[in-house]
Amino acid sequence: MKKLMVAVDGSAHAERALEKAISMCASHNDACIDLVYAVDGDQSKSDILHFGDSDTARYKRERMLEKNAEKARQEGIHVSIEILHGSPAETLISFANSREYDLVLVGSRGRNKLQTMLLGSVSHKLVKYIDAPVMVVK
């Protein structure tokens, strides 16, 4: 694996996806990981209400991503960070398909069958619509 994308959102599921990506890249000197966080409108509003203003919310997101990136950098892996705005599934699909990834990793959310059937899931949509192979990490 040389070029991977990891969808991150601060959850434990995303942390496990990043850990898997790091372990897969450990033996490749030229490996790189793109950490991608898609913020939808509702999350953005919630973050602003929680943190007080948009600058602080953006800073908190960047800090979370930098903490994740540092884990990979400690293993000698080149990491880039992308914060995108829009519906997570559609935004991540568009981003991933505009680049050439060897693998895209995403954490599973653990919804029950009824929730997944009614609401769909970001991970399911990524598996279905991203051109590159997608690994869902439990």
C-alpha positions in Angstrom: 0.0 0.0 0.0 1.4 3.3 -1.0 -1.4 5.9 -0.9 -4.3 5.5 1.5 -7.2 7.7 2.5 -8.6 7.4 6.0 -12.0 9.0 6.8 -11.8 10.4 10.3 -14.3 12.1 12.6 -12.8 11.8 16.1 -14.7 8.6 16.9 -13.1 5.4 18.3 -14.2 3.7 15.0 -12.1 6.2 13.0 -9.2 5.7 15.4 -9.2 2.0 14.7 -9.3 2.7 10.9 -6.2 4.9 11.3 -4.4 2.3 13.4 -5.0 -0.2 10.6 -3.8 2.2 8.0 -0.6 2.8 9.9 0.1 -0.9 10.4 -0.4 -1.5 6.6 2.0 1.4 5.7 4.7 0.5 8.3 6.8 -1.5 5.8 6.5 0.9 2.9 9.0 3.8 3.0 7.1 5.8 0.4 3.6 5.3 1.9 1.4 8.3 2.6 -2.0 8.7 4.3 -4.5 11.4 3.7 -6.7 12.0 6.7 -10.0 13.4 5.6 -12.7 14.9 7.8 -16.1 15.8 6.3 -18.1 18.3 8.3 -21.8 18.5 7.5 -23.9 21.6 8.3 -25.5 20.2 11.4 -22.2 19.2 12.9 -20.7 22.6 12.0 -23.6 24.4 13.8 -23.3 22.1 16.8 -19.6 22.6 17.0 -20.0 26.4 16.9 -22.6 26.3 19.6 -20.4 24.0 21.7 -17.2 25.9 21.2 -18.6 29.5 21.0 -17.4 30.5 17.5 -16.4 29.1 14.1 -12.7 29.9 14.6 -12.5 27.8 17.8 -14.5 25.0 16.2 -12.1 24.9 13.3 -9.1 25.0 15.6 -10.5 22.0 17.6 -11.0 20.0 14.4 -7.5 20.8 13.2 -6.1 19.8 16.6 -7.9 16.5 16.6 -6.6 15.8 13.1 -3.0 16.8 14.0 -3.1 14.5 16.9 -4.1 11.6 14.6 -1.5 12.7 12.0 1.2 12.6 14.6 0.6 8.9 15.3 1.4 8.2 11.6 4.3 10.6 11.4 5.9 8.8 14.4 6.0 5.7 12.2 7.7 7.6 9.4 4.6 7.9 7.2 3.9 11.1 5.3 0.4 12.5 6.3 -1.7 15.2 4.8 -4.9 16.6 6.3 -8.1 17.6 4.6 -11.1 19.2 6.2 -14.1 19.3 3.8 -17.6 20.7 4.2 -20.7 18.9 3.1 -22.7 15.7 3.5 -20.1 13.2 4.7 -20.8 10.4 2.3 -21.1 12.4 -0.8 -18.2 14.7 0.1 -15.9 11.7 0.9 -16.9 9.9 -2.2 -16.2 12.9 -4.5 -12.9 13.5 -2.8 -11.7 9.9 -3.0 -12.8 9.5 -6.6 -10.9 12.7 -7.6 -7.6 11.1 -6.5 -5.8 7.8 -7.0 -5.9 5.8 -3.8 -4.7 2.3 -3.3 -7.1 1.9 -0.4 -9.7 3.9 1.5 -10.3 3.0 5.2 -13.3 4.0 7.2 -14.5 2.9 10.6 -17.8 1.2 11.0 -20.4 2.9 13.1 -22.1 -0.1 14.6 -25.7 0.9 13.8 -28.3 -1.8 14.3 -29.9 -3.4 11.2 -33.0 -1.3 11.3 -31.1 2.0 11.6 -28.9 1.0 8.7 -31.8 0.0 6.5 -33.7 3.2 7.2 -30.9 5.7 7.4 -28.2 4.1 5.4 -24.6 4.5 6.5 -21.6 6.5 5.4 -19.4 3.4 5.3 -21.9 1.5 3.2 -22.1 4.4 0.7 -18.4 4.6 0.6 -18.0 0.9 -0.2 -20.6 1.2 -2.9 -19.5 4.4 -4.7 -15.8 4.9 -4.2 -13.8 3.6 -7.2 -10.8 2.4 -5.1 -11.0 -0.6 -2.7 -12.6 0.3 0.6 -11.9 -1.3 4.0 -14.4 -1.0 6.8 -12.7 -1.4 10.1 -14.8 -2.6 13.1 
